[in-house]
Amino acid sequence: MIPIRDDNPRRLLPIVTIVTIAINVAVFIYQLTLSQDDQLKFLYNFGAVPNLIVHGQNLYTILSSMFMHGGLMHLAGNMLYLWIFGDNVEGICGHGRFVIFYLLCGLIAFLSHFIFDPVSQFPMVGASGAISGIMGAYILRFPRARVHVVVPLLPFIWLWRRLDLPAFVVLGFWLLLQIFNAFFSTAGSGVAWFAHVGGFAAGVLLIRLFEKKNYRVYY
């Protein structure tokens, strides 16, 4: 189930969402200009490696890792979700509060991964933890907003069906997949599933603190 757009009207120009997407794309383009060895160095210098952070090293990477991605599909998927759901959450927070909300969700997402694997030597990269927080906020504040998704009818066959579903179905299904994978995926899958779950929970819990007090939600 892949979301492609929502019918939730935008209340303001989502400047922070647009700038965040631009930064992520720019960082990824820069990564592509590096040699293979330099890309690996860049990954370990700016990706969040739990085994280093637990010893108080490279703490800045908790922030820098939120703007890095491991591949084109990783980047494209994250930016798609950020574009669809980020504008409305930015609308209820305002630009300044949204920046803090986004980064805080990303921090909590990292900690959710960190507590389960503090000795990992693999760098954690990607905006998914922070974006999961946006999705958590969205499902709480816009549960009945209509989200258009495409669904493969059969595996391995390029045959898709387009559906129009409420946000709580789309994002609830996504969350269940993250929880299932967090507990049952094989070790070394390369995906920080607990970061997704932790970021989502952070968004649900924190959005009330960051949204504008006089903001009226229509869904």
ZIKA-V557262 format. One record per backbone hydrogen bond with DSSP energy under -1.0 kcal/mol. NH is the residue of the N-H (numbers start at 1). CO is the residue of the C=O. E is the energy in kcal/mol with one decimal. If there is no record, write none. Layout:
# ZIKA-V557262
((NH CO E) (NH CO E))
This chain:
# ZIKA-V557262
((2 150 -2.6) (4 148 -3.1) (5 148 -1.2) (7 146 -2.5) (15 13 -2.5) (18 14 -2.5) (19 15 -2.8) (20 16 -2.8) (21 17 -2.2) (22 18 -2.3) (23 19 -2.5) (24 20 -2.3) (25 21 -2.4) (26 22 -2.6) (27 23 -2.6) (28 24 -2.0) (29 25 -2.5) (30 26 -2.3) (31 27 -2.3) (32 28 -1.8) (33 29 -1.0) (34 31 -1.3) (39 35 -2.6) (40 36 -1.7) (41 37 -2.1) (42 38 -2.6) (43 39 -2.2) (44 40 -2.0) (45 41 -2.3) (46 42 -2.0) (47 43 -1.8) (48 124 -2.1) (51 120 -2.6) (52 49 -1.3) (53 49 -2.2) (54 50 -2.7) (56 53 -2.1) (57 52 -2.6) (61 58 -1.7) (62 59 -1.7) (63 60 -1.2) (64 60 -2.1) (65 61 -2.4) (66 63 -1.5) (67 64 -1.7) (68 65 -1.3) (75 71 -2.3) (76 72 -3.1) (77 73 -2.6) (78 74 -1.8) (79 75 -2.7) (80 76 -2.1) (81 77 -2.0) (82 78 -2.4) (83 79 -2.4) (84 80 -2.2) (85 81 -2.3) (86 82 -2.2) (89 85 -1.4) (90 86 -2.7) (91 87 -1.6) (92 88 -1.4) (93 89 -1.2) (94 90 -3.1) (98 94 -2.0) (99 95 -1.7) (100 96 -1.5) (101 97 -2.8) (102 98 -2.9) (103 99 -2.3) (104 100 -2.6) (105 101 -2.4) (106 102 -1.9) (107 103 -2.2) (108 104 -2.5) (109 105 -2.3) (110 106 -2.1) (111 107 -2.3) (112 108 -2.1) (113 109 -1.6) (114 110 -3.0) (115 111 -2.4) (117 113 -1.1) (120 117 -1.3) (124 48 -2.3) (126 65 -2.7) (131 127 -2.6) (132 128 -2.4) (133 129 -1.3) (134 130 -1.4) (135 131 -2.2) (136 132 -2.2) (137 133 -2.2) (138 134 -2.4) (139 135 -2.4) (140 136 -1.3) (141 137 -2.3) (142 138 -3.1) (145 142 -1.4) (147 165 -3.7) (148 5 -2.8) (149 163 -2.6) (150 2 -2.2) (151 161 -2.7) (153 159 -2.4) (157 154 -1.3) (159 157 -2.8) (161 151 -2.6) (163 149 -2.8) (165 147 -2.7) (167 145 -1.9) (168 143 -2.5) (169 166 -1.2) (170 166 -1.8) (171 167 -3.0) (173 169 -2.2) (174 170 -1.9) (175 171 -2.4) (176 172 -2.2) (177 173 -1.9) (178 174 -1.9) (179 175 -2.5) (180 176 -2.6) (181 177 -2.6) (182 178 -2.4) (183 179 -1.6) (184 180 -2.2) (185 181 -2.1) (193 191 -1.8) (196 192 -1.3) (197 193 -2.0) (198 194 -2.9) (199 195 -2.6) (200 196 -2.2) (201 197 -2.4) (202 198 -2.1) (203 199 -2.1) (204 200 -2.0) (205 201 -2.3) (206 202 -2.4) (207 203 -1.7) (209 206 -1.4) (210 206 -1.1) (211 207 -2.2) (212 92 -3.7) (215 212 -1.4))
